[in-house]
Amino acid sequence: MHHLLSENVQSGDWKNEKHVPVIQAPANVKKDETFELVISIGEEIPHPNTFEHHIKWIKAFFKPEGAKFPIEIATVSFDAHGESDIYSDYFGTVKTKIQGSGTLYALSYCNIHGLWENSIPIVCE
């Protein structure tokens, strides 16, 4: 029996679930104008950051309206989980530009609780 990876991606409200990626971007942008995209974990409820339990990465994607597939924009990796008391915050800022409206997606990976996703629409004028 074959299983799809998508069957294992979890979602939820980031205000109530510490694993769901938070996406911050303008609701409206101008075509071909650079804007700031912020992806993070734990804005409302902190996620643990220990060797035993941590977020490994967050990926950002954009799917233009009418497109078949999303395009990967960025991957932010978090590699410091307490070694020598050094920690990475689950936060990344990317500057990007788009040519039309679509959907921004974020996918995160927790080493204990797996894959989590979120999405928001963005309008390009």
PyMOL commands that set and color helices and strands:
alter all, ss='L'
color gray80, all
select helices_A, chain A and resi 5-8+83-85
alter helices_A, ss='H'
color red, helices_A
select strands_A, chain A and resi 9-10+22-24+28-29+35-40+55-64+71-77+91-96+102-110+114-124
alter strands_A, ss='S'
color yellow, strands_A
deselect
rebuild
show_as cartoon
